[in-house]
């Protein structure tokens, strides 16, 4: 099967426009926060289905039904298709290259020129906020108590614009021990942190799947042993 082409700038702009077109009361994320959110989904030690990870993208109201006033079925299907393409693209990059290009906004100064140094890194905060939104909805990674995860998360949380006192102290320590001088260094560290978290989460996922395979045979219409709530044939038995 031919590998789908990476999303273009036009595709990313279309994602942003479609997210912005979703009518109230839904409060969708934007393309930058979505990108961080999808990364947070990918690093989980459990395989999340679209039925699980798509609703939080639209806020706390769940997913809008296609065809409601102001939201056509065509818009809905196009948005979901682009979201899933971006998620698959990020996963391929992590698995095959140990890298992906995060969607980070360019911050401008008052005179319209691109910000430099620490000021340019403000855009990382929006991305990190999306990652945090994923972990708020799916706490499995933090709850698993896997070695190395807390330090990697602290390295991502250093970019959050709103931090509690503990995070502020951790950010201060990281800025002293491992300073990031510019946006390029910030992006590089962010991507490496996510790739490391994904390796930890995927490895744990495989351990769980191995345990599942060692258990007595499950009927195709039985609940999947992974705990997703779906039938085995619609979950791990689909492959």
MODELLER restraints for C-alpha pairs under 7 A, 6 or more apart:
rsr = mdl.restraints
at = mdl.atoms
rsr.add(forms.Gaussian(group=physical.xy_distance, feature=features.Distance(at['CA:6:A'], at['CA:89:A']), mean=6.54, stdev=0.5))
rsr.add(forms.Gaussian(group=physical.xy_distance, feature=features.Distance(at['CA:7:A'], at['CA:86:A']), mean=6.82, stdev=0.5))
rsr.add(forms.Gaussian(group=physical.xy_distance, feature=features.Distance(at['CA:12:A'], at['CA:31:A']), mean=6.92, stdev=0.5))
rsr.add(forms.Gaussian(group=physical.xy_distance, feature=features.Distance(at['CA:15:A'], at['CA:31:A']), mean=6.24, stdev=0.5))
rsr.add(forms.Gaussian(group=physical.xy_distance, feature=features.Distance(at['CA:15:A'], at['CA:79:A']), mean=6.26, stdev=0.5))
rsr.add(forms.Gaussian(group=physical.xy_distance, feature=features.Distance(at['CA:15:A'], at['CA:82:A']), mean=6.82, stdev=0.5))
rsr.add(forms.Gaussian(group=physical.xy_distance, feature=features.Distance(at['CA:16:A'], at['CA:30:A']), mean=5.66, stdev=0.5))
rsr.add(forms.Gaussian(group=physical.xy_distance, feature=features.Distance(at['CA:16:A'], at['CA:31:A']), mean=4.99, stdev=0.5))
rsr.add(forms.Gaussian(group=physical.xy_distance, feature=features.Distance(at['CA:18:A'], at['CA:75:A']), mean=6.91, stdev=0.5))
rsr.add(forms.Gaussian(group=physical.xy_distance, feature=features.Distance(at['CA:18:A'], at['CA:79:A']), mean=6.36, stdev=0.5))
rsr.add(forms.Gaussian(group=physical.xy_distance, feature=features.Distance(at['CA:19:A'], at['CA:28:A']), mean=6.02, stdev=0.5))
rsr.add(forms.Gaussian(group=physical.xy_distance, feature=features.Distance(at['CA:19:A'], at['CA:29:A']), mean=6.95, stdev=0.5))
rsr.add(forms.Gaussian(group=physical.xy_distance, feature=features.Distance(at['CA:19:A'], at['CA:30:A']), mean=6.32, stdev=0.5))
rsr.add(forms.Gaussian(group=physical.xy_distance, feature=features.Distance(at['CA:22:A'], at['CA:71:A']), mean=6.21, stdev=0.5))
rsr.add(forms.Gaussian(group=physical.xy_distance, feature=features.Distance(at['CA:23:A'], at['CA:70:A']), mean=5.99, stdev=0.5))
rsr.add(forms.Gaussian(group=physical.xy_distance, feature=features.Distance(at['CA:23:A'], at['CA:71:A']), mean=6.78, stdev=0.5))
rsr.add(forms.Gaussian(group=physical.xy_distance, feature=features.Distance(at['CA:26:A'], at['CA:58:A']), mean=5.65, stdev=0.5))
rsr.add(forms.Gaussian(group=physical.xy_distance, feature=features.Distance(at['CA:26:A'], at['CA:59:A']), mean=5.97, stdev=0.5))
rsr.add(forms.Gaussian(group=physical.xy_distance, feature=features.Distance(at['CA:26:A'], at['CA:61:A']), mean=6.01, stdev=0.5))
rsr.add(forms.Gaussian(group=physical.xy_distance, feature=features.Distance(at['CA:27:A'], at['CA:58:A']), mean=5.56, stdev=0.5))
rsr.add(forms.Gaussian(group=physical.xy_distance, feature=features.Distance(at['CA:27:A'], at['CA:59:A']), mean=4.92, stdev=0.5))
rsr.add(forms.Gaussian(group=physical.xy_distance, feature=features.Distance(at['CA:28:A'], at['CA:57:A']), mean=5.70, stdev=0.5))
rsr.add(forms.Gaussian(group=physical.xy_distance, feature=features.Distance(at['CA:28:A'], at['CA:58:A']), mean=4.16, stdev=0.5))
rsr.add(forms.Gaussian(group=physical.xy_distance, feature=features.Distance(at['CA:28:A'], at['CA:59:A']), mean=5.47, stdev=0.5))
rsr.add(forms.Gaussian(group=physical.xy_distance, feature=features.Distance(at['CA:29:A'], at['CA:57:A']), mean=5.99, stdev=0.5))
rsr.add(forms.Gaussian(group=physical.xy_distance, feature=features.Distance(at['CA:29:A'], at['CA:58:A']), mean=6.75, stdev=0.5))
rsr.add(forms.Gaussian(group=physical.xy_distance, feature=features.Distance(at['CA:32:A'], at['CA:103:A']), mean=5.54, stdev=0.5))
rsr.add(forms.Gaussian(group=physical.xy_distance, feature=features.Distance(at['CA:32:A'], at['CA:104:A']), mean=6.24, stdev=0.5))
rsr.add(forms.Gaussian(group=physical.xy_distance, feature=features.Distance(at['CA:32:A'], at['CA:126:A']), mean=6.59, stdev=0.5))
rsr.add(forms.Gaussian(group=physical.xy_distance, feature=features.Distance(at['CA:32:A'], at['CA:127:A']), mean=5.56, stdev=0.5))
rsr.add(forms.Gaussian(group=physical.xy_distance, feature=features.Distance(at['CA:33:A'], at['CA:126:A']), mean=5.78, stdev=0.5))
rsr.add(forms.Gaussian(group=physical.xy_distance, feature=features.Distance(at['CA:33:A'], at['CA:127:A']), mean=4.95, stdev=0.5))
rsr.add(forms.Gaussian(group=physical.xy_distance, feature=features.Distance(at['CA:33:A'], at['CA:129:A']), mean=6.41, stdev=0.5))
rsr.add(forms.Gaussian(group=physical.xy_distance, feature=features.Distance(at['CA:33:A'], at['CA:130:A']), mean=4.14, stdev=0.5))
rsr.add(forms.Gaussian(group=physical.xy_distance, feature=features.Distance(at['CA:34:A'], at['CA:57:A']), mean=7.00, stdev=0.5))
rsr.add(forms.Gaussian(group=physical.xy_distance, feature=features.Distance(at['CA:34:A'], at['CA:130:A']), mean=5.93, stdev=0.5))
rsr.add(forms.Gaussian(group=physical.xy_distance, feature=features.Distance(at['CA:35:A'], at['CA:102:A']), mean=6.84, stdev=0.5))
rsr.add(forms.Gaussian(group=physical.xy_distance, feature=features.Distance(at['CA:35:A'], at['CA:103:A']), mean=6.32, stdev=0.5))
rsr.add(forms.Gaussian(group=physical.xy_distance, feature=features.Distance(at['CA:35:A'], at['CA:127:A']), mean=6.70, stdev=0.5))
rsr.add(forms.Gaussian(group=physical.xy_distance, feature=features.Distance(at['CA:35:A'], at['CA:130:A']), mean=6.93, stdev=0.5))
rsr.add(forms.Gaussian(group=physical.xy_distance, feature=features.Distance(at['CA:36:A'], at['CA:127:A']), mean=4.69, stdev=0.5))
rsr.add(forms.Gaussian(group=physical.xy_distance, feature=features.Distance(at['CA:36:A'], at['CA:128:A']), mean=5.90, stdev=0.5))
rsr.add(forms.Gaussian(group=physical.xy_distance, feature=features.Distance(at['CA:36:A'], at['CA:130:A']), mean=4.39, stdev=0.5))
rsr.add(forms.Gaussian(group=physical.xy_distance, feature=features.Distance(at['CA:36:A'], at['CA:131:A']), mean=4.32, stdev=0.5))
rsr.add(forms.Gaussian(group=physical.xy_distance, feature=features.Distance(at['CA:37:A'], at['CA:130:A']), mean=4.27, stdev=0.5))
rsr.add(forms.Gaussian(group=physical.xy_distance, feature=features.Distance(at['CA:37:A'], at['CA:131:A']), mean=4.34, stdev=0.5))
rsr.add(forms.Gaussian(group=physical.xy_distance, feature=features.Distance(at['CA:37:A'], at['CA:133:A']), mean=6.21, stdev=0.5))
rsr.add(forms.Gaussian(group=physical.xy_distance, feature=features.Distance(at['CA:37:A'], at['CA:134:A']), mean=5.00, stdev=0.5))
rsr.add(forms.Gaussian(group=physical.xy_distance, feature=features.Distance(at['CA:38:A'], at['CA:87:A']), mean=6.04, stdev=0.5))
rsr.add(forms.Gaussian(group=physical.xy_distance, feature=features.Distance(at['CA:39:A'], at['CA:131:A']), mean=6.38, stdev=0.5))
rsr.add(forms.Gaussian(group=physical.xy_distance, feature=features.Distance(at['CA:40:A'], at['CA:131:A']), mean=4.77, stdev=0.5))
rsr.add(forms.Gaussian(group=physical.xy_distance, feature=features.Distance(at['CA:40:A'], at['CA:134:A']), mean=5.08, stdev=0.5))
rsr.add(forms.Gaussian(group=physical.xy_distance, feature=features.Distance(at['CA:40:A'], at['CA:135:A']), mean=6.24, stdev=0.5))
rsr.add(forms.Gaussian(group=physical.xy_distance, feature=features.Distance(at['CA:41:A'], at['CA:134:A']), mean=5.99, stdev=0.5))
rsr.add(forms.Gaussian(group=physical.xy_distance, feature=features.Distance(at['CA:42:A'], at['CA:198:A']), mean=6.49, stdev=0.5))
rsr.add(forms.Gaussian(group=physical.xy_distance, feature=features.Distance(at['CA:43:A'], at['CA:197:A']), mean=5.67, stdev=0.5))
rsr.add(forms.Gaussian(group=physical.xy_distance, feature=features.Distance(at['CA:43:A'], at['CA:198:A']), mean=4.06, stdev=0.5))
rsr.add(forms.Gaussian(group=physical.xy_distance, feature=features.Distance(at['CA:43:A'], at['CA:201:A']), mean=5.22, stdev=0.5))
rsr.add(forms.Gaussian(group=physical.xy_distance, feature=features.Distance(at['CA:43:A'], at['CA:202:A']), mean=6.92, stdev=0.5))
rsr.add(forms.Gaussian(group=physical.xy_distance, feature=features.Distance(at['CA:44:A'], at['CA:140:A']), mean=6.56, stdev=0.5))
rsr.add(forms.Gaussian(group=physical.xy_distance, feature=features.Distance(at['CA:44:A'], at['CA:141:A']), mean=5.28, stdev=0.5))
rsr.add(forms.Gaussian(group=physical.xy_distance, feature=features.Distance(at['CA:44:A'], at['CA:201:A']), mean=5.16, stdev=0.5))
rsr.add(forms.Gaussian(group=physical.xy_distance, feature=features.Distance(at['CA:45:A'], at['CA:140:A']), mean=6.75, stdev=0.5))
rsr.add(forms.Gaussian(group=physical.xy_distance, feature=features.Distance(at['CA:45:A'], at['CA:141:A']), mean=5.89, stdev=0.5))
rsr.add(forms.Gaussian(group=physical.xy_distance, feature=features.Distance(at['CA:45:A'], at['CA:201:A']), mean=4.03, stdev=0.5))
rsr.add(forms.Gaussian(group=physical.xy_distance, feature=features.Distance(at['CA:45:A'], at['CA:202:A']), mean=5.74, stdev=0.5))
rsr.add(forms.Gaussian(group=physical.xy_distance, feature=features.Distance(at['CA:45:A'], at['CA:204:A']), mean=5.43, stdev=0.5))
rsr.add(forms.Gaussian(group=physical.xy_distance, feature=features.Distance(at['CA:45:A'], at['CA:205:A']), mean=4.79, stdev=0.5))
rsr.add(forms.Gaussian(group=physical.xy_distance, feature=features.Distance(at['CA:46:A'], at['CA:205:A']), mean=5.45, stdev=0.5))
rsr.add(forms.Gaussian(group=physical.xy_distance, feature=features.Distance(at['CA:55:A'], at['CA:62:A']), mean=4.74, stdev=0.5))
rsr.add(forms.Gaussian(group=physical.xy_distance, feature=features.Distance(at['CA:55:A'], at['CA:63:A']), mean=4.79, stdev=0.5))
rsr.add(forms.Gaussian(group=physical.xy_distance, feature=features.Distance(at['CA:56:A'], at['CA:62:A']), mean=6.56, stdev=0.5))
rsr.add(forms.Gaussian(group=physical.xy_distance, feature=features.Distance(at['CA:66:A'], at['CA:72:A']), mean=5.47, stdev=0.5))
rsr.add(forms.Gaussian(group=physical.xy_distance, feature=features.Distance(at['CA:66:A'], at['CA:73:A']), mean=4.47, stdev=0.5))
rsr.add(forms.Gaussian(group=physical.xy_distance, feature=features.Distance(at['CA:66:A'], at['CA:76:A']), mean=5.82, stdev=0.5))
rsr.add(forms.Gaussian(group=physical.xy_distance, feature=features.Distance(at['CA:67:A'], at['CA:73:A']), mean=5.30, stdev=0.5))
rsr.add(forms.Gaussian(group=physical.xy_distance, feature=features.Distance(at['CA:90:A'], at['CA:100:A']), mean=5.78, stdev=0.5))
rsr.add(forms.Gaussian(group=physical.xy_distance, feature=features.Distance(at['CA:93:A'], at['CA:99:A']), mean=5.27, stdev=0.5))
rsr.add(forms.Gaussian(group=physical.xy_distance, feature=features.Distance(at['CA:93:A'], at['CA:100:A']), mean=5.09, stdev=0.5))
rsr.add(forms.Gaussian(group=physical.xy_distance, feature=features.Distance(at['CA:94:A'], at['CA:100:A']), mean=6.32, stdev=0.5))
rsr.add(forms.Gaussian(group=physical.xy_distance, feature=features.Distance(at['CA:94:A'], at['CA:195:A']), mean=5.88, stdev=0.5))
rsr.add(forms.Gaussian(group=physical.xy_distance, feature=features.Distance(at['CA:98:A'], at['CA:195:A']), mean=6.15, stdev=0.5))
rsr.add(forms.Gaussian(group=physical.xy_distance, feature=features.Distance(at['CA:99:A'], at['CA:191:A']), mean=6.50, stdev=0.5))
rsr.add(forms.Gaussian(group=physical.xy_distance, feature=features.Distance(at['CA:99:A'], at['CA:195:A']), mean=6.95, stdev=0.5))
rsr.add(forms.Gaussian(group=physical.xy_distance, feature=features.Distance(at['CA:100:A'], at['CA:191:A']), mean=6.89, stdev=0.5))
rsr.add(forms.Gaussian(group=physical.xy_distance, feature=features.Distance(at['CA:104:A'], at['CA:123:A']), mean=5.72, stdev=0.5))
rsr.add(forms.Gaussian(group=physical.xy_distance, feature=features.Distance(at['CA:104:A'], at['CA:124:A']), mean=6.27, stdev=0.5))
rsr.add(forms.Gaussian(group=physical.xy_distance, feature=features.Distance(at['CA:104:A'], at['CA:127:A']), mean=6.77, stdev=0.5))
rsr.add(forms.Gaussian(group=physical.xy_distance, feature=features.Distance(at['CA:105:A'], at['CA:123:A']), mean=5.28, stdev=0.5))
rsr.add(forms.Gaussian(group=physical.xy_distance, feature=features.Distance(at['CA:106:A'], at['CA:114:A']), mean=6.80, stdev=0.5))
rsr.add(forms.Gaussian(group=physical.xy_distance, feature=features.Distance(at['CA:106:A'], at['CA:123:A']), mean=6.63, stdev=0.5))
rsr.add(forms.Gaussian(group=physical.xy_distance, feature=features.Distance(at['CA:107:A'], at['CA:114:A']), mean=5.94, stdev=0.5))
rsr.add(forms.Gaussian(group=physical.xy_distance, feature=features.Distance(at['CA:107:A'], at['CA:115:A']), mean=5.57, stdev=0.5))
rsr.add(forms.Gaussian(group=physical.xy_distance, feature=features.Distance(at['CA:107:A'], at['CA:120:A']), mean=5.57, stdev=0.5))
rsr.add(forms.Gaussian(group=physical.xy_distance, feature=features.Distance(at['CA:107:A'], at['CA:123:A']), mean=6.46, stdev=0.5))
rsr.add(forms.Gaussian(group=physical.xy_distance, feature=features.Distance(at['CA:108:A'], at['CA:114:A']), mean=4.35, stdev=0.5))
rsr.add(forms.Gaussian(group=physical.xy_distance, feature=features.Distance(at['CA:108:A'], at['CA:115:A']), mean=5.00, stdev=0.5))
rsr.add(forms.Gaussian(group=physical.xy_distance, feature=features.Distance(at['CA:109:A'], at['CA:115:A']), mean=5.39, stdev=0.5))
rsr.add(forms.Gaussian(group=physical.xy_distance, feature=features.Distance(at['CA:117:A'], at['CA:181:A']), mean=6.07, stdev=0.5))
rsr.add(forms.Gaussian(group=physical.xy_distance, feature=features.Distance(at['CA:117:A'], at['CA:182:A']), mean=4.56, stdev=0.5))
rsr.add(forms.Gaussian(group=physical.xy_distance, feature=features.Distance(at['CA:117:A'], at['CA:183:A']), mean=6.77, stdev=0.5))
rsr.add(forms.Gaussian(group=physical.xy_distance, feature=features.Distance(at['CA:118:A'], at['CA:181:A']), mean=6.82, stdev=0.5))
rsr.add(forms.Gaussian(group=physical.xy_distance, feature=features.Distance(at['CA:118:A'], at['CA:182:A']), mean=6.05, stdev=0.5))
rsr.add(forms.Gaussian(group=physical.xy_distance, feature=features.Distance(at['CA:120:A'], at['CA:183:A']), mean=5.91, stdev=0.5))
rsr.add(forms.Gaussian(group=physical.xy_distance, feature=features.Distance(at['CA:121:A'], at['CA:182:A']), mean=6.92, stdev=0.5))
rsr.add(forms.Gaussian(group=physical.xy_distance, feature=features.Distance(at['CA:121:A'], at['CA:183:A']), mean=5.18, stdev=0.5))
rsr.add(forms.Gaussian(group=physical.xy_distance, feature=features.Distance(at['CA:121:A'], at['CA:186:A']), mean=6.93, stdev=0.5))
rsr.add(forms.Gaussian(group=physical.xy_distance, feature=features.Distance(at['CA:124:A'], at['CA:159:A']), mean=6.02, stdev=0.5))
rsr.add(forms.Gaussian(group=physical.xy_distance, feature=features.Distance(at['CA:125:A'], at['CA:159:A']), mean=4.70, stdev=0.5))
rsr.add(forms.Gaussian(group=physical.xy_distance, feature=features.Distance(at['CA:125:A'], at['CA:160:A']), mean=4.67, stdev=0.5))
rsr.add(forms.Gaussian(group=physical.xy_distance, feature=features.Distance(at['CA:125:A'], at['CA:161:A']), mean=5.71, stdev=0.5))
rsr.add(forms.Gaussian(group=physical.xy_distance, feature=features.Distance(at['CA:128:A'], at['CA:156:A']), mean=6.40, stdev=0.5))
rsr.add(forms.Gaussian(group=physical.xy_distance, feature=features.Distance(at['CA:128:A'], at['CA:157:A']), mean=6.68, stdev=0.5))
rsr.add(forms.Gaussian(group=physical.xy_distance, feature=features.Distance(at['CA:128:A'], at['CA:159:A']), mean=6.36, stdev=0.5))
rsr.add(forms.Gaussian(group=physical.xy_distance, feature=features.Distance(at['CA:128:A'], at['CA:160:A']), mean=5.98, stdev=0.5))
rsr.add(forms.Gaussian(group=physical.xy_distance, feature=features.Distance(at['CA:129:A'], at['CA:160:A']), mean=6.20, stdev=0.5))
rsr.add(forms.Gaussian(group=physical.xy_distance, feature=features.Distance(at['CA:149:A'], at['CA:197:A']), mean=6.58, stdev=0.5))
rsr.add(forms.Gaussian(group=physical.xy_distance, feature=features.Distance(at['CA:152:A'], at['CA:193:A']), mean=5.64, stdev=0.5))
rsr.add(forms.Gaussian(group=physical.xy_distance, feature=features.Distance(at['CA:156:A'], at['CA:190:A']), mean=6.28, stdev=0.5))
rsr.add(forms.Gaussian(group=physical.xy_distance, feature=features.Distance(at['CA:158:A'], at['CA:171:A']), mean=4.84, stdev=0.5))
rsr.add(forms.Gaussian(group=physical.xy_distance, feature=features.Distance(at['CA:180:A'], at['CA:186:A']), mean=5.80, stdev=0.5))
rsr.add(forms.Gaussian(group=physical.xy_distance, feature=features.Distance(at['CA:212:A'], at['CA:225:A']), mean=6.50, stdev=0.5))
rsr.add(forms.Gaussian(group=physical.xy_distance, feature=features.Distance(at['CA:220:A'], at['CA:231:A']), mean=6.90, stdev=0.5))
rsr.add(forms.Gaussian(group=physical.xy_distance, feature=features.Distance(at['CA:220:A'], at['CA:232:A']), mean=5.17, stdev=0.5))
rsr.add(forms.Gaussian(group=physical.xy_distance, feature=features.Distance(at['CA:220:A'], at['CA:233:A']), mean=4.74, stdev=0.5))
rsr.add(forms.Gaussian(group=physical.xy_distance, feature=features.Distance(at['CA:220:A'], at['CA:237:A']), mean=6.91, stdev=0.5))
rsr.add(forms.Gaussian(group=physical.xy_distance, feature=features.Distance(at['CA:221:A'], at['CA:231:A']), mean=5.42, stdev=0.5))
rsr.add(forms.Gaussian(group=physical.xy_distance, feature=features.Distance(at['CA:221:A'], at['CA:232:A']), mean=6.02, stdev=0.5))
rsr.add(forms.Gaussian(group=physical.xy_distance, feature=features.Distance(at['CA:221:A'], at['CA:233:A']), mean=6.29, stdev=0.5))
rsr.add(forms.Gaussian(group=physical.xy_distance, feature=features.Distance(at['CA:222:A'], at['CA:231:A']), mean=5.50, stdev=0.5))
rsr.add(forms.Gaussian(group=physical.xy_distance, feature=features.Distance(at['CA:222:A'], at['CA:232:A']), mean=5.75, stdev=0.5))
rsr.add(forms.Gaussian(group=physical.xy_distance, feature=features.Distance(at['CA:223:A'], at['CA:229:A']), mean=6.24, stdev=0.5))
rsr.add(forms.Gaussian(group=physical.xy_distance, feature=features.Distance(at['CA:223:A'], at['CA:230:A']), mean=5.80, stdev=0.5))
rsr.add(forms.Gaussian(group=physical.xy_distance, feature=features.Distance(at['CA:223:A'], at['CA:231:A']), mean=4.44, stdev=0.5))
rsr.add(forms.Gaussian(group=physical.xy_distance, feature=features.Distance(at['CA:223:A'], at['CA:232:A']), mean=5.43, stdev=0.5))
rsr.add(forms.Gaussian(group=physical.xy_distance, feature=features.Distance(at['CA:224:A'], at['CA:230:A']), mean=6.02, stdev=0.5))
rsr.add(forms.Gaussian(group=physical.xy_distance, feature=features.Distance(at['CA:224:A'], at['CA:231:A']), mean=5.34, stdev=0.5))
rsr.add(forms.Gaussian(group=physical.xy_distance, feature=features.Distance(at['CA:224:A'], at['CA:232:A']), mean=4.08, stdev=0.5))
rsr.add(forms.Gaussian(group=physical.xy_distance, feature=features.Distance(at['CA:224:A'], at['CA:235:A']), mean=6.57, stdev=0.5))
rsr.add(forms.Gaussian(group=physical.xy_distance, feature=features.Distance(at['CA:224:A'], at['CA:236:A']), mean=6.91, stdev=0.5))
